[in-house]
Structures are given as structure tokens and as C-alpha cells.
Amino acid sequence: MPEKGLVSWHRRRLWNYRSWPIVLVLVHHAVVDARKLGRVIRARREALRLSQEAAAHEAGISARYYADVERGTRSVSVQVARRIAAALDTKLQSILDAAERHGR
């Protein structure tokens, strides 16, 4: 687990820059760029041949929110990320790993 000071620093940083179009998500020990996460989610959805509306419905979120997540312009909580992963028939850790690899 990250040091307590590091987590609070990231929260302050994210709060101060909420208006940025690029949102970072702090999960486990890594900071994942929301754009990379969105690209991985979109690729998985397209591989399953699902529409954004169908994936959003399965995840229990609005289609607009889902589209913003895929574009990387909206932050996503761990709970919603898990629901999106479940809707895409995968685990959240798989999505996060792929997003991390995508950035290298």
C-alpha cells in the first residue's frame, strides 16, 4: 500500500486540477492515466462487439458517462470500474494491467 502521505498528496493534486481533461486514477500502487484506461476498455468492448449503450446498461451507468470514461475525460471510481469490467466479462486487474502495459 502506498504511504499515507503519498495518497493524500495525490488526492490534493487531483482535487486542485479537477478541471484538467486528463484525469488520473489512483489504484493500488499505480497511477493510471484515464485515457489509457479508456482505450483498453474500448478495445475490450469492441472485441465483444457491444455498443457503448449495451455496455453501459450492463454496468448500470449512463451511456454518456460510459462514453466519457472511454474517452478518458471522466474519472471513474474503483466500484464503477469493477462494474464496467464485469459488464465486459473480465476482471478489473486485467484492465489495469493492460492500461499499464499500454503506456510503456
N, C-alpha and C positions, 0 to 999 in steps of 0.2 A: 504494500500500500504506500502511496506517496506520502511524504512528510506533510504534517498538518499545515505548516506554513505555506507549502507549495500549492496545496489545494485551495486555501483561502486566497492566495495571490492570483491564481487562475480565475477564481470567481470574481474577484475585484476587477481584474483585467477584462473579463467578458462583460461584466456589468457596465464598465466605463465605455466600452466600444460596442454596445449593443446595436448601434445603427450601421455597423460595418456590413457589407453584403456577404462577406466571408465569415462564417460562424464556426468556431472551434468547439468541439465536444470533448470534455474530459471524461475518459472511461478507463478504468483500471489504472495502468501506469502510463498510458499513452494519450497524447492529444491527437485527435483525428480530425483532419480538415473535412468540413461538411461537404465540400464539392467532391472530394474523392469518395466519401461515403455515399453520396448521391449517385455517382457514376456506377458504383458497384451495385447498388440497389436497382438502378435502371437496367443494368445488364442482366441481372438475375430475373427481373420481371419480364424482360423481352425474351429471355431464354425459355420461360414458361408460357410465352405467348398470351400474357394477361394484359388487359388495358389498365391504365392508371386508375380508372374508376373501380374496376373489379378488385384490384389490389388494395385500394383504399377502403372499400367496403369490407373486405376480409379482415383488414387491420382495425376496423372500427374508427376510422378517421375520415375527414372530408377529403374529397378529391383535390381540392385546392391546396390543402395542407400537404398532402402526399406529393403533389407536383412540385411544391416549393422545396420539399425535402430532397427530391431527386435533382433539382437544380442547384441545391446547396445554398439556398438563400434563407433557409429556416433552420433554427436549431431544433434538435429532437432530444427528448428525454430518453433515458435508458428503457423505461417502461414502454414508450411508444416504439422505440427501435426494436424491442423484443417482439412487439405485436406485428410490426412490419416484417420482421424475419420469419415469424410463424406464418404469416399470410403468404410468404414466398417459399414456404416449405423448407426452411433452412434454420440454422442457429445463428444467433447474434454474433457469437465469436467468429464464425466463418466469414460473416460480412466484414467485421472489424479487421480480421487478418488480411482479407483481400484488399481492403481500403489502405491498410498499411503497406502492403506489397506494391500497390498501385502507385504509391508516392515515391518509391525508390528508383 
